């Protein structure tokens, strides 16, 4: 282990998970830093291969095709993320629901699986998690882990980097960020503003995930649709709102942003349950802080 502060930071980026993922390590010699980053990107690539809705060979695609007909054995990572998704669904009273893939396909947010009929009903409660990392659906479903898998990938990469002993690391997957180390990382929040200024979050030894409801909206027939869905009544979340959630692990920050995007201040109790907090900016209103105190914003 080499924590010598004289080593310059090493940073690289690659396209994964539908975004650009950057990894920076500090306190390692250059060769060791690149080996650590290579290993971390390998973890991210595995998550992408297992959990991509867009990849017809992924485990999520296999589940969507087969799990309503028979049990499907999946990788332990996929099983873990499904377990975590159910936990967030239960805590959010179904607002967070990974079974909304059919709606996202109908609205043009996701590509339709080849030669598959669109599921007509169902929810996260129809996903059975069985012993031996086996999964079954009680009815046809299209599940999408796009609201949670990116955070899990950031966590896997961070835990992988820790094995190499850097003094500090930062993994950023398109705004899903985890910082390992006691020195704070300044993170500029991309909230809409009437001027060029933006608040800066200082984050150390923790995770943050941000989301803006206006991004990626599309017109479906006569209505606007966006990528955020309130699973409790299968409707699009169209509030013009910016949210960032701070938590210890990025998987929690990633999933909880969708809940806060839909429910705003009503999420305080659930955020505290996960030792998380959120900053929310609605148009024409001041920033609002919800949940446990976890970070300082300037």
C-alpha positions, 0 to 999 in steps of 0.5 A: 500500500502506498499513500504517498501524497507526492503521487499525482492524481490519475483519472480516466473515463469510459462510456458505460451505463448509457453515460460517461463514467470517470474514475479518479484515484489519488495516493498511488503510483501511476502504474498501480493507479491504472491497474486499480482503475482497470479493475474498477472499470471491469466491475462497471462493465460487468454490471452493464453486461448483467443489467442493461435493458438495451442489451438483448443478452443481459440477464434483465432481458432474459428475465423479461423474456422468460421469468413469467414462464419459468424460474431464471437463475441470475448472477448474485449481483443482479439478485442483490440489486433486485432485493434492494429494489424491492426494499426501496419499493416497499419503503416508498409505498410503490413509488419506486418500481422497477416494473415500469419498463412497459410504460417507458417503452410505450413512451419511447424512452426504452427500445421494445424487446424483440418479438415480445408482446407488451405486458398489460399489468403488474408491479414489483410485487409480482417479482419473486426472489427465490433461493439459489439466486433464482427469479420468477415473475407471477405475470409478464413484466418488463423490468428496468434497473436504470434507476438503481443499477448505475448507483450499484456500479459506482459502489462496486467500482469504489469498493474495488478501488479500496482494495488497492489502497488509494488515499482518495477516489472519486467515481462519477457515472453521469452525476451518480458520484461516490467519494472515498476519503476524508477530503471533501470533493466540490460538486456543482449542482446542475439545477436550473437557475436564472443566472450562471451561478450554481450551489456547490455540494462538498462531499466526503466519504459518501455518495450523491445522485442528482436528477432533473425532471425536465431532461429527456422529456418526449411527447407521447401522442398529445402529452409530455412524458419523461423518464421518471415514473411514480410507480404507485399510479404508473404516471409520469413525474412532470414537476420541473424539479431538480433533486440531489440525494446524499447517502453513504452508498450510491445505490441508495442515492440513485434509487431515492432520487426517483422517490424525491422527484415524485414526492418532494418534502413528503419523502423526509421519513423514508430518507431518514430511514436510509440515513439519507438527505436531499436537496430540492429546487423547484422553480421560483422557490428556495432550495429545500433540505429534506431528511438527515444532515449529511453534507454542507452546501455552499 
